[in-house]
C-alpha cells in the first residue's frame, strides 16, 4: 500500500461498492450523507458519516423511494466498529475483541462471520480469518451457538480496505430489510 492510498482510505466507516460505470452518480448521491473518497480498489469507495446507524436508515429510505439507486450502488456497508491494523496478528486480536463483545447477542443463535478483504493479499486469508473468528465465538458460547450459512440469525460482517477494518453485527431481520449490505 502506498502512502497516497493510505491517506485516501484512512478514515472511513462505510464501504460502498459500485456497479460498472456509476462512479459519478454514486458520489453525487452519497455525498449528501458524508465525505466520499476514492480507494485504490476498482469500484470501491470509502465514506465517513457522522452516525452509521442513522445513515443506514436514511439510505434504506432513499432506496425505498428510488429503487433505481441500486442500479449503480451495489453494496453499502456501514461499520459499527472500526479499527486500524498493521499485520494479521493485529487484525486477529482486534477483530476477536470486537466479535467477542457481541457474543452475548449470539447465545442460542445461528451465525457466521463474513469478511470482504481488500488489500493485505497473502497476509490475510479470508477463509482463515472467518474460521478463526467463528471458532473464537463458538468457544466463548459453548453449546449455545452454532455456525450456519443458510438463513442465520446473525452475521458478523467485516470489510477491510488496506490497513483499516470495519465490523458490523446484523440480525436476520436487518439482512432481509437491507439487501444492499452484501452479507453473502
N, C-alpha and C positions, 0 to 999 in steps of 0.2 A: 504494500500500500504506500503510495507516495503522500507527501505532506499536503498537497492540494486536495486529494481525495479525503484525507483525514479531516481537513477543515470543512469540507462541504457536508460531510455526514456526521460530524462530531456531536451535534445537538439536535436530536430528533426524538419524538415519542409516538410517531405514526409512520408506518411504512405503506407506501402506495405502489402497486404495480399497475402498469398501463397496458391497454390494448395497443395494437400496432397503430402508428401514425396518429397518436392522440395527445402528444405532449402539450401542445399549446392549449387545447381545450381543457385538459385536466388541470393545468396550472391556473388557468383563468377561473375555473370552478373552485379549486381548493384554497386559493389564497384568501378567500373571504373568511376562512376559519383560522388561518395561521400562516407561518412562514414556510414556504415550499422551496426545497433545494434539490438540485440535481445530485445524483450519486455517480460513482464510477461504474454503475451497472446499467445495462440496457433496459429501458422501460421501468426503472425503479426510482422512485422519489423518496426523499426523507422529508418529514414535515414536523414542525413544532407547533403544538396547540396548547392553550392555557389549561384546559381541562379535558383529558381524553374521553371521559365518560359523557360529558356534555357534547363533545364533538361527535361521538358515536351516535347519540340520539338525533342530533341535528342532521348529520349526513344521512341517516336512515330516513328521516322525514323528507329530505331533498330527493332521495331515490324513490320514495313512495309517490311524491308529487310529479317526478320526471324520471320514470324508469329507464329512459334512454341514456342516463348518466352512466349506466353500467356497460354501455357500448364502447366507452373509451376509458373507463376506470375499471380494471379487473378486480383488484383486491384492495381493501382499505383496512389496515390493522392497527388500531390504537394500542399502545402499550400501557399497561397498568403499572409496571415497574421497568425501569431501565438501568443499565449499568455498563461501564466500560471494562474491558478485559485485555490482557496482554498475551496470554498463552492458553492452551487447552486447560491446564490445571486451574488457572484463574477463572476461566469461564465456568468450569465444572463446579468450583467452590461457590461462586456467586449464584449460579443458576440453581444449584441444590438448595441453598439457603432460601431463595425466593419460593421454590417449589414446596419445600418443607413447611414454610409458613402457611401455605394453602392446604396442607394435609388435613387439618380438621374438617374442611369442607368436603373431603373425599371419603370419609368413613361410610362404609356400606354402599359405595357407589362404584360404577364402572368409569374408567377414564383412560386416556393415553396422552403422551407428550408428542407434540408435532414441532419440528424445527425446520425453518426455512433459512438456510445459511447462504450468505453472500460474502465471499472473502474467506480467508484462512483455509483455503484449499490445501489438503494434505496435512493440516494441523487439527482441524475439527472434522470429525466424521459424523454426518447427520445420523445414520442408524446407531452408531455407537453412543452418541450423546443422548439420543432419545431413550435408548435402552438403559443407560446409566441413570437417568432421572426417573424413568418408570420403576426401576429396581429400588432406588432410594426411597421413593414414595411407598412402594409396596412394603419395604422393610419397616418404615415408620407406621404404616397402617396395620401391620399384622394380617389377620384374616378378614379384615373389614373392607378391603378394597380389591378391585380386580381390573386388569387391563382388558379393554375391548376397543376394537377398531370399527365395530358396527354399531352405530347409534349410541355412543357412550353418554353417560350422564354429564360428563365434563371433558373438556380438552384444555390442556395447558399448551398454549401456543408461544413459540419463541421465534422471533425474527432477528436476524443479525445483518448488519451492514458493516463490513470490516470489523473493527475492534469495539463495536457497540452492540448491545443486545437489548431487546425489549421483550418482556414476558407479559402474558395475559392469561387469565383464567376465565373460560367461557363455559356456561351451562348448556345443556342440550337446547333449552328454550332460546337462548341467545344465538346459538349456532343456526337454529332454524329461522329466527327473526332477522338475522343479519347475514344472509348468504354470501355477501361480499367479503366476509372475514377470511375466507380461503383456508379453513382448517383442515381440508382434505390433503 
